[in-house]
Amino acid sequence: MGMASAQVSAILLYVCIIAGGSVADIQNSTNGGISRPTEVRIGALFTFDSVIGRAVKPAIELAVADVNADPGVLSGTKLTVLMQDTNCSGFVGTIEALQLLAKDVIAVLGPQSSAIAHVISHAVNELHVPLISFAASDPTLSSLEYPYFVRATLSDYYQMAAVATIISHYRWREVIAIYVDDDYGRGGITALGDALAKRMCKITYKAKLPPGSGRTAIQDILMQVNQMESRVYIVHVNPDSGLNVFSAAKSLGMMSSGYVWIATDWLSAVIDSSGHVNSDATEHTQGVIMLRQHVADSGIQHSLLRKLNGLTRKVNSSSLSSYTVHAYDSVWLVAHAVEQFLTAGNAVSFSANQNLQAIKGSSLQLDSLRIFNKGDKLLEKVWQTNFTGVSGQVQFTFDRNFIHPAYDILNVAGTGFRTIGYWSNFSVLSVAAPENLHSAPLNSSTNSIQLHGVIWPGQTAEKPRGWVFPYHGKPLRIGVPLRTSYNEFVMQDNGPDGVKGFSVDVFKSAISLLPYPVAYSFVLFGNGLKNPSYSDLVQKVSENYFDAAIGDIAIVTNRTRLVDFTQPYTESGLIIVAPAREVESNAWAFLKPFTFQMWCVLVMLFLFVGAVVWILEHRTNTEFRGTPRQQIMTVCWLVSVLHMFYFSSSKLESYCSSFDFMMFLHLFRFSFSTMFFAHRENTSSALGRFVLLVWLFVVLIVNSSYTASLTSLLTVQELTSGIKGLDSLISSSSPIGYQVGSFARNYLVEELNIADSRLVPLNSPSDYARALELGSGNGGVSAIIDELPYVEIFLSKYCKFKTVGQVFTKGGWGFAFPRDSPLAEDLSTAILTLSENGNLQRIHDEWLSVKGCDTDISDISLNSLSLSSFWGLFVVCGLACAIALLIFFWRIFCQYSRYNNQIELEPEIVNRPARLTSIKSLISFVDKREEEVKNALKKKPNGSQQTRIGSTEEQSTLPL
């Protein structure tokens, strides 16, 4: 655009000079020093007879008068504004702009057109004159290509962000943009597309209106968009012709219920600039949402409104147009910048442009355009300006935009409009004014309400759906797989629909819940000889061959990249099926619950615990000592017990003669009896009871585990293929079956890296059963991997097969629609409704009620319980016994020491050994009864009762 615009500017310059271009003198310069000029001139460029022109012309005049009347700004210098009318023409506007620049103005206000701003920005760049626009909102004007362009209004970048936020708030995903096809319209709609993309929305169609288009052209375009699916329209046009869009829409019936119209700030400018509520504007825009640049309520605003009403003799005006406000503030922006410019010692001077003088032989007199020598300094002061104007805080950010951009969100209803909320880059959507949110933290209760209720077109408060089916006169083509097996899900039928099944009934029930009618017809997909490829069916939907696809379609990753799925209507996932047989019982089946190592440890633990309890109870408990008769009874009882452990009676008789073995019999009888019987001996010591409590806990766990394991071993089925789970199946080289058309094949090859040569396609349940019965060695398969719903039906008919392991993929079945189809979202909601009201389960029970074999999914294992499952329990038991023995022997040694000292003092005591120095004497001491030892310790050396030495010390010898 740069080179072409420069050439156009040069040609127009010639016209400008011929028309009236006299060269102005330098406003002020002296040789001896720099003084303030008596006058500075600025230009104003806009269309006088336009919505924007009628709003800004009195505001500019009033602002200049206020500046000249204020002694605090430009004291001693008069501000003069030169206005030029662009007459709504880009060509004329460019000429008028060059006329202003030829008059040595130091700044230009305007233009109102983004298209003219693009052209003359090249000229002001060359002449170093700041161009301050109060209306040009095209976001591309903020590029670095136009350093002397100053936007004194809000960029459409922010306005389109506000529109996208509203679209996302109401959960619409597709919109149609209706805009004027010029720089203003194209720049705004491009920004809208970017903003919508950030919120996962998009513009489905861009309806371009030629600049200055008539009613007929507008109606033709609206008739085209009315045939499309989306019913959300964004209107971004010029204020002077914008109402024609709504007038044409109303005549076409497009302002009725179901439509959504969102207008940018041009519509609010039309209504505000009229001075009172425009009846024509509100009549044609009922239910429309529109934006307006937010202006905080202030005393400055009310004062300006009174002045303007008095100046224009409008008594009914109750609000100011945003263009009025920004035009007024633009004059003050220039005044403050010039004040700082002059205060810094800069002079207002111009010089010839050497680039123009270098052109020889031209009669255009291009040297009449001169460069503002300190234009860059004035531009710097403009960017640094910070004051409070009618629009609020006038200050620029680093990216050359106003700080705190905000918009009012208005709803046209009745004879006027009302505010339903606000948008700002700080709070996004809120019902609280932006200036209140900037000065205070967000209130959670207030901020939770994003927008108030809206009266939509058709005088309804219900939010429109935002889309309809396009009126092509054709029902939706629904692709349905033509299955040859598992017809419970989908099958061909002679009825009106041509298909039936579980998936079909779910789809029809969900469609019936939609708040709008949907015409559809089912189209079978497949040759009827084998199950079709479901990936190919999904591909047909993505290619728009089908409008949707229903059936038992698994939702997998690669398919979601092509289409959108509804909410799953049933759970699914891959699982392994393998042949199984009943485990035959034998005479030694009762030994299988525990391994050999486990049995050995149990026997050793029985003996150990019995020994510990006997040691702890032998000195204090008479039931653990007994008479010879009692010992003979113990031997007889133990003989019958040891018979189970293959001890011969002859060996028992040889052992029973010894005293040591008699003690062994007693402790074994006790420990073994705790395993199976209620032992008859009562423990009297605290240590014995402690050990017994821990042992009984161990016995409880071991007994329960043994019973459960034995029960399982006698009733479970055993896998004949040797497949224990997914890992063993992958590591083997056995063939694996899968269902034709299922995604299982791709998953096994691509995800589990199973060789394709191992995979065997199977088509029906009978093929499954035949392949599993043959096995991997006879041309069959060792296992089949299929989806859970199919497996449940298969196992209900074939009881000799079982599942192995758990479902190793999680997923579900859904209906496929083209990407971004709104019908997928509505059907998802309908499926959830079916699930909540119980109808989904009812449909499932009608078609898929599983009867016959038990199809519980569980790991099948015949592994015996090993020591690894109980070693922690045994360690606890051993530690308890060890602690009890340590405490017991510590007490024994303390008693033995005192007893030994007592014997040394009474050598004449009868029946006491002279000295207990050997281990044999220690063992003999241990075998003594506790009561006998205590009585001996209580006697004095001379036969009299010895004085008791401390009750605490004596109590320590009592049994625990």
NUGU-589689 format. One record per residue (C-alpha): x, y, z. Coordinates in steps of 0.05 Angstrom, whole numbers, plus 32768, in hexadecimal, padded with zeros to 4 digits. Example, Ala and Ser with C-alpha at 12.3 -4.5 7.8 and 13.67 -1.06 7.14 Angstrom:
80F67FA6809C/81117FEB808F/
This chain:
800080008000/803B802F800F/8055803C7FC8/801080417FA8/7FF7806F7FDF/8033809C7FD6/802580A27F8C/7FDC80B27F98/7FF080E67FCB/801E81077F9A/7FE8810C7F64/7FB581267F96/7FE781597FAF/7FE881787F6B/7F9D817F7F6B/7FA1819C7FB0/7FD381D17F9B/7FAD81E47F5D/7F6C81E97F85/7F83821B7FB7/7FC5820A7FD5/7FE882487FED/8023823D801B/801B82548062/805282798085/8077825E80BF/804C826780FB/808582818126/80D082828126/810482B4813D/814F82B88134/815E82D28179/8137829E81A2/80FA827181A7/80B8828D81BE/8071827281C1/804A827D8180/800C82A78184/7FE58272815D/7FEB8228814E/7FC08206811A/7FA581C08119/7F7A819F80E4/7F3A817680EA/7F25814580B5/7EE1812380B3/7E9F8120808E/7E73815880A6/7E31813A8090/7E3880F680B1/7E2680D580F3/7E6C80DD810C/7E75812380EE/7E36813E810E/7E4E81238151/7E96813C814F/7E928180812D/7E7281A58168/7E9E817F8198/7EDD81968175/7EC681DE8172/7EB381DD81BC/7EF581BD81CF/7F1E81F281AA/7EF6822881CD/7F0182078211/7F4C82018204/7F53824A81F0/7F2B825E822D/7F578236825D/7F93825F8274/7FB68221828C/7FBF82058246/7FE28229820C/7FE4826A8232/7FF082A281FF/7FE7827481C4/7FA6826C819E/7F9182288185/7F70822A8141/7F5081EF811E/7F4781E980D3/7F1081B980BF/7F0A8195807C/7ECE816D8063/7EDF81298045/7E988120802A/7E9880D48038/7ECA80CA8000/7F0F80AC8005/7F2680D47FC8/7F0C81177FE2/7F2381078028/7F6A80FE8010/7F6981407FEB/7F4D81648028/7F8381458053/7FBA815E8025/7F9B81A38025/7F9F81A48071/7FE8818D8070/7FF981C3803E/7FE181F78071/801981E580A2/7FED81C880D8/801381A78111/7FE08170811C/7FA3815380F9/7F64813A811D/7F43810180F8/7F3280E480C9/7EF480BD80DC/7F01808A80A5/7F35805480AE/7F3E80508063/7F52809A805E/7F7E8092809C/7FA5805C8078/7FB3808A803C/7FC580CB805F/7FEF80A78094/802580A2805F/802280EE8054/802680FF809F/805F80CE80A7/808680F58072/8074813A808E/8079812780D8/8034813F80EA/800E8116811F/7FCC80FB8106/7F9C80F48141/7F5D80CD812F/7F2080CC815C/7EFA80988130/7F2A806C8107/7F27802A812D/7F497FFA80FB/7F7B7FD28125/7FAE7FD180EC/7FB9801C80F4/7FDF800E8133/80177FEC810C/805D8009810C/8052801D80C3/802C805A80DC/805580798114/803280BD810F/7FEC809F8115/7FCE80AA815A/7F8D8086816A/7F6480B1819A/7F2D807D819E/7F29803381AD/7F448001817B/7F167FCD815E/7F477F9A817A/7F267FA581BE/7EE07FAA81A2/7EE67F68817E/7F037F4881BD/7EC37F6081E1/7E977F4281AA/7EBD7EFF81AE/7EB47EFE81F9/7E697F0781F1/7E667ECF81BD/7E8D7EA181EC/7E617EB58227/7E227E9D8204/7E477E5F81EA/7E3E7E6C81A1/7E757E4E8176/7E677E6A8131/7E557EB08119/7E4A7ED480D7/7E6C7F1780CE/7E477F4D80A7/7E767F878099/7E877FBF8069/7EBF7FAB803A/7EF17FE28048/7F2D7FEA8075/7F017FF880B1/7ED67FBA80A6/7F0D7F8A8091/7F3B7F9E80CA/7F047F9680FE/7EEC7F5280E5/7F347F3880E2/7F3C7F4B812B/7EF97F29813A/7F117EE88119/7F507EE88143/7F297EF68183/7EF77EBF8175/7F2E7E8C8166/7F4A7E9881AC/7F077E8281C7/7EFE7E45819A/7ECB7E69816F/7ECD7E7E8126/7EAE7EA880EF/7E8B7E7880BF/7E7C7EAC808A/7E907EF3807B/7E597F1B8059/7E797F578037/7E517F95802A/7E6C7FC57FF5/7E78800B8011/7E3980348005/7E107FF77FF1/7DC580007FE8/7D8B7FDB8007/7D857FA97FCE/7DCE7F937FD4/7DC77F8C801F/7D887F618018/7DAA7F337FE7/7DE47F278017/7DB67F1C8052/7D8D7EE9802A/7DCE7EC2801F/7DE27EC28069/7D9B7EAF807D/7DA47E6D8059/7DE07E5C8084/7DE47E3680C5/7DFA7E6C80F5/7DC87E9E8110/7DFA7ECA8135/7E0A7F09810C/7E407F3C811B/7E327F7E80F8/7E6F7FAC80EE/7E5C7FE380BD/7E5E802F80B7/7E2D805780E2/7E0E807B80A6/7DF6803C8082/7DF3800A80BB/7DA9801080CA/7D9A7FF98083/7DB47FB48097/7D817FAD80CF/7D4A7FCA80A5/7D577F96806F/7D5D7F5F80A3/7D1A7F7080C1/7CF97F6E807D/7D157F288073/7CFC7F1080B6/7D427F0B80D3/7D337F348111/7D067EFE812F/7D117EC98163/7D4E7E9D815A/7D7B7ED3813D/7DB57EF58161/7DCD7F3A814B/7E0B7F5C8169/7E1D7FA18150/7E5F7FC4815C/7E63800B8177/7E4A802A8137/7E01801D814B/7E08803F818F/7E29807A816B/7DEB8080813E/7DBC807F817A/7DE580AE81A5/7DF380DF816D/7DA980E9815E/7DA28112819E/7D6680E881B5/7D4F80A181AD/7D4880938163/7D0680708159/7D1B80548115/7D5C80398132/7D3B8016816C/7D017FFC8142/7D2F7FD68113/7D607FBE8148/7D347F9F817D/7D5B7F6981A3/7D9F7F7F8187/7DDC7F7E81B4/7E097FBA81A6/7E4A7FD581C2/7E5C801C81D6/7E9F803681EC/7E9A803E8237/7E9D80858253/7E9B808A829E/7E6680B782BB/7E8780F782D2/7E7B814282DD/7EA68152829F/7E7881278275/7E39814A828F/7E58818E8284/7E6A817E823C/7E2481628230/7E0481A38249/7E3181CD821D/7E2481A481E0/7DD981A481EB/7DDC81F081F0/7E0881F681B4/7DDE81C98187/7D9C81DA81A7/7D8E819081B6/7D67818B81F6/7D57814181F3/7D9E812781EF/7DAE80FE822D/7DEF80DD8217/7E2E80EC81F0/7E4780C581B5/7E8B80A481BF/7EA380CA8181/7E8E810C81A2/7EB480FC81E0/7EF480E581BD/7EF38121818D/7EEE815181C8/7F27812D81EC/7F51812C81AD/7F53817881AB/7F69817A81F3/7F9C814381E5/7FBC816F81AF/7FB981AC81DC/7FDC81898216/8011816C81E7/801E81B081C6/802381D0820B/8058819E8220/807A81A581DC/808081F181E2/809381EE822C/80CE81C28219/80E981FB81EE/80D581DF81AA/80C2820E8171/808C8205813E/80B0820780FB/80AE81E580B8/80E181D68082/80E181BE803B/80DE8175802B/811E81638006/80FE81247FE8/80C9814F7FC6/80FA81847FAE/8125814E7F8E/80EE81427F5A/8103816B7F1D/80D981847EE4/8097817C7F0A/806181B17F09/803E81967F47/806281C67F76/806E818E7FA8/809B81BA7FD2/805C81DB7FEF/805781A0801F/808981AC8057/80A281838091/808F819480D9/80D6819980F5/80C68184813C/808C8156812B/80AE811B814C/80B48143818C/806B8155818B/8059810C817D/808280F781B9/805B812881E5/801A810C81CA/802D80C581E1/804280E08225/800181078231/7FDA80F3826F/7F9C81198284/7F54810D8298/7F23811B8260/7EDA81108253/7EE880C78240/7F1080BC827F/7F5B80B38286/7F7C80C78245/7FBE80A08244/7FE080728213/7FFE802D821D/803F80148200/80197FF981C3/7FFB803E81B5/7FB4803081CD/7F8A804F8204/7F9080318248/7F54800F8268/7F2B7FFF8229/7EE37FF0823B/7E9F7FE98219/7E577FED822F/7E2D7FB28219/7DE77FCA8208/7DA77FA881F4/7D737FCB81C9/7D2D7FBD81E3/7CED7FE481E1/7CF7802E81D2/7D3F803081EA/7D7880068202/7D937FEF8245/7DD87FDC825E/7DE07F91826B/7E297F92827D/7E6F7FAB826E/7EAE7F91824E/7EF57FA7825E/7F397F898256/7F3D7F8682A2/7EFD7F6382B6/7EE57F488272/7E997F42827D/7E7A7F6182BA/7E3C7F8582D1/7E667FB682F9/7E827FF582D8/7ECB7FED82C4/7EE2802B82EA/7EC8800B832A/7EEE7FCB831D/7F2F7FEF830F/7F2E80128352/7F167FD7837D/7F227F8C837E/7EF17F60835A/7EB47F4F8382/7EA67F06837A/7E5B7F0D8383/7E557F468350/7E887F2A8320/7E647EE7831E/7E2D7F0982F5/7E4C7F1682B2/7E117F32828C/7DC97F43829C/7D8F7F248276/7D847F35822D/7D457F408205/7D557F1D81C4/7D357F288180/7CEE7F108181/7CE47F2D81C7/7CFD7EEE81EA/7D297EE78226/7D3F7EA18214/7D867E9E81F7/7D837E8B81AD/7DA57E4B8198/7DCE7E728166/7DC87E42812B/7D967E1B8101/7D9B7DE680CC/7DA67E058088/7D687E06805E/7D7E7DD98025/7D3E7DB08024/7D657D6F8034/7D667D468074/7DA77D358096/7DCA7CF88079/7DDC7CCC80B5/7E0F7C9680A6/7E017C5380C9/7E317C1780C7/7E137BD980A7/7E2B7BA580D9/7E2C7B5A80CD/7E357B488117/7E217B63815A/7DE17B7C813C/7DC77B908180/7DEA7BD48175/7DD87BE2812C/7DB37BB780F9/7D8E7BBF80B8/7D427BC180BE/7D067BC28091/7CE57BF980B8/7CDE7C4380A4/7D247C5580BE/7D457C1A809D/7D707C0C80DB/7D667BFB8124/7D8F7BE98161/7DA97C0481A2/7DD27C3D8183/7D997C508155/7D677C55818E/7D977C8081B7/7D9F7CB0817C/7D547CB5816F/7D457CC181B8/7D7A7CF781BD/7D617D1A817D/7D1A7D1B819A/7D337D4481D5/7D4F7D7C81AB/7D267DBD81AE/7D237DC08162/7D0F7D8F812C/7D467D6A8105/7D377D4680C4/7D657D0B80B7/7D6B7CCB8090/7D967C8E809E/7DC77C778069/7DE87C328071/7E347C2F806A/7E547BEC8058/7E4D7BB28028/7E287B838056/7E5D7B4C8051/7E887B63808B/7E887B9A80BD/7E9B7BDD809E/7ED87C0680B2/7EC27C3880E6/7EFD7C6580D7/7EE57C69808F/7EA07C7B80A8/7EBC7CB480D2/7EE57CCB8096/7EA57CD1806D/7E887CFF80A2/7EC67D2C80A1/7EC07D2F8055/7E767D45805C/7E5F7D078036/7E357CF98074/7E197D2F80A1/7E237D0280DD/7E327CB980EF/7E127C908125/7E1C7C4A8140/7E4F7C27816B/7E867C598159/7EBF7C59818A/7EDA7C9E819D/7F257C998191/7F5B7CCE8188/7F677CCA813E/7F1C7CD08130/7F137D0D815C/7F447D31812F/7F137D2A80F5/7ECE7D328114/7EAA7D488153/7E8B7D128180/7E507D1781AE/7E527D0581F7/7E5E7CB981FB/7E1D7C938203/7E3E7C53821C/7E817C408239/7EB37C178212/7EFB7C008211/7F267BC781F9/7F2B7B868222/7F497B418218/7F1F7B01820F/7F407ABC8216/7F287A74821D/7F207A588263/7F107A148283/7EFB79FD82C9/7F3379EB82F8/7F2F79A1830C/7F3579958356/7F61795D8376/7F70793E83B9/7FA5797183CA/7F7F79AE83B5/7F7D79C683FD/7FC879D383FA/7FC67A0083BD/7FB17A4183DF/7FF77A4783FD/803B7A3A83DD/806A7A0783FB/80957A3F8418/80577A5D8438/80447A1B8459/808A7A128475/808B7A588492/80467A4E84B1/805D7A0E84D4/809C7A2F84EE/80737A6A8506/80427A3B852A/807C7A1B8550/809D7A5E855E/805F7A7F857A/804D7A4285A2/80937A4185C0/80907A8B85D1/804C7A8485F3/80637A468619/80A27A6A8632/807A7AA68648/80457A7D866C/806D7A418687/80847A6286C9/80417A8286DB/80097A5986BC/7FFC7A1486DA/7FD779FE869A/801A7A028676/803D79D486A8/800F799A86B7/8015795486D4/802F791686AF/7FE77904869F/7FDC79478680/801C793F8658/800578FB863F/7FC3791A8628/7FEB794F8604/8015791985E2/7FD778F385CC/7FB9793385AF/7FF97945858C/80017900856D/7FC179098547/7FD8794E8531/801C7938851B/7FFD790084F3/7FE7793584C1/802F794B84BA/8049790484AC/806B78F684EE/806C78AB84FE/805278928541/8093786E8550/80BB78AE854D/808878D28578/808F789C85AF/80DB78A485B0/80D578EF85B7/809D78F085EA/80CA78D1861F/80F279118627/80DC794C864F/80F3797D8619/80C5795D85E6/808B79608618/809479AB8619/809779AC85CD/8055798585C9/803479B685F6/804A79F485D1/803A79D5858D/7FF579C085A5/7FE97A0785BC/80017A29857C/7FDD79FA854E/7F9D79FD8576/7F9B7A49856E/7F9A7A3D8523/7F5C7A128520/7F3D7A0D8565/7F2C7A3685A2/7F687A2385CE/7F567A0D8613/7F937A2B8638/7F8A7A6F8658/7FC57A9F8655/7FD47AC38697/800F7AF08686/80087B328662/80417B208632/80207ADF8620/7FDE7B028612/80027B3685E8/80237B0185BC/7FE37AD985B8/7FBC7B1785A1/7FED7B248568/7FED7ADA8555/7FA17AD78552/7FA27B128523/7FD37AEE84F6/7FA87AAF84F9/7F6B7AD784E5/7F8C7AF384A7/7FAB7AB18493/7F6A7A8A849C/7F427ABD8474/7F757ABD843B/7F787A72843A/7F2C7A6C8437/7F247AA08400/7F5D7A8383D6/7F437A3C83DC/7EFD7A5083C9/7F177A75838C/7F427A3A8377/7F087A0A837A/7ED87A368352/7F017A608321/7F0E7A5182D8/7F547A4B82BD/7F6D7A6B827C/7F837A36824A/7FA97A67821D/7FDC7A7C8251/7FCA7AC68248/7FCB7AE8828C/7FC37B308275/7FD57B648241/80207B61824E/80247B168244/7FFA7B1C8205/80297B5081E8/80687B2981F9/804D7AE981DA/804E7AD98190/80077ABC8190/7FD47AD5815E/7FA07B078177/7F5A7B10815C/7F367B528152/7EF37B688135/7EF07B7E80ED/7EE77BC980E7/7EFA7BD8812F/7F2F7C098144/7F4F7BD0816C/7F7D7BBE8132/7F9B7C03812C/7FA37C088177/7FC77BC5817C/7FF77BD58143/80047C1F8150/7FFF7C24819C/80147BDF81B4/80447BD0817B/80287B8B816E/803C7B6F812B/80057B7280F7/80137B2980E4/7FFA7B138128/7FB57B33811F/7F7B7B0A8106/7F3B7B2D80EF/7EFA7B0E8108/7EB47B2380F5/7E817B028123/7E797AE38168/7E7A7A9E8148/7EBD7AAF8128/7ED67AC4816D/7EC17A82818D/7EDE7A578154/7F217A7B8155/7F287A7781A1/7F167A2D81A1/7F4A7A1C816C/7F807A418192/7FC07A608178/7FDD7A1C8165/7FA47A068138/7F977A43810D/7F707A698142/7F837AA08173/7F9A7A9F81BB/7F707ADC81CD/7F427B1181B0/7F457B5C81BE/7F037B8081B4/7ED97BB781D2/7EB47BAA8213/7E6C7BAF81FA/7E7A7B7A81C5/7E9E7B4D81F7/7E647B508227/7E347B3681F2/7E667B0181DB/7E717AE68221/7E267AE4822E/7E227AAF81F7/7E647A8A81FF/7E717A778247/7EB47A53823D/7ED97A948230/7EED7AC88262/7F0A7B0E8264/7F527B17827A/7F677B5482A2/7F457B9782A1/7F2E7BC6826A/7F707BE58252/7F537C1F822A/7F1E7C4E8243/7EEC7C6C8212/7EA67C6C81FA/7E787C6D81BD/7E5C7CAD81A0/7E3D7CCB8162/7E6A7CEE8130/7E5C7D338112/7E857D6380E7/7EB57D90810B/7E957DCA8130/7E4F7DAF8125/7E207DCE8159/7DF47D908154/7E2A7D678177/7E267D9381B4/7DDA7D9281B7/7DD87D4681AF/7E0C7D3F81E7/7DDD7D658215/7DA37D3881FF/7DCC7CF9820D/7DDB7D138253/7D917D1E825C/7D837CD78247/7DB57CBE8279/7D997CE782B2/7D507CD482A6/7D607C8A829F/7D4A7C828257/7D917C718241/7D947C378271/7D4F7C21825B/7D657C1F8212/7DA37BF98226/7D7B7BC4824B/7D4C7BBB8210/7D847BAA81E0/7DC07B948209/7DA57B6F8245/7DDC7B3C8251/7DC47AF78267/7DE67AB48271/7E2F7AB18285/7E4E7ADD82B9/7E787B128296/7E9B7B3082D1/7EDE7B4C82BE/7F147B3382EE/7F5A7B1A82ED/7F5C7ACE82E9/7F967AB28311/7FA67A708331/7FE37A888356/7FEA7A6F839D/7FF47A9F83D6/803E7AA783E4/80687AC1841D/806D7B0483FA/80247B11840B/802D7B068456/80757B148468/80637B578487/802F7B3684B3/80617B0084C9/80967B3484D8/80657B588506/80557B18852A/809F7B068531/80B07B4A854C/80787B458580/80937B018597/80DB7B1B8599/80C77B5785C3/80A07B2C85F3/80DB7AFC85FB/810C7B358608/80E17B51863F/80D67B0B865C/81207AF8865F/81347B3C867A/81057B2E86B5/81227AE886BC/81697B0286C0/81557B3686F4/81337B00871E/816D7AD08714/819F7B04872D/81777B12876D/816A7AC88776/81B47AB88770/81C77AED87A4/81937AD187D4/81B07A8B87CF/81F67AA587DE/81DC7AC5881F/81B77A848834/81E27A498824/81BE7A1F8857/817B7A248835/816479DE8824/815379C887DC/81787A0487BD/81B879FA8794/81F67A1887B2/82047A438775/81E17A4C8732/821B7A558704/820F7A2786CA/81DD7A2C8691/81BC79EE86AB/81AE7A1086ED/81937A4C86C7/81637A20869F/814F79FF86E0/81407A4486FC/81177A5786C0/80EE7A1786C8/80DC7A298710/80987A45871C/80927A908725/80717A898768/80A87A5D8783/80DE7A8F8770/80B87AC9878F/80AF7AA487D1/80FA7A9687D4/810B7ADE87C8/80DC7AF58800/81017ACE8838/81387AEE8863/817E7ACE8868/81737AB888B1/81317A9788A2/81087AD288B7/80DF7AFB8888/810E7B2B8863/80F97B738861/80DB7B84881D/81067BB387F7/80D87BE287D3/80957BCF87B9/80A57BE78774/80E17BB9876D/80B97B7D8785/807F7B8D8756/80AF7B8A871C/80B77B3F8726/806D7B32871C/80597B1186DB/80467B4186A2/
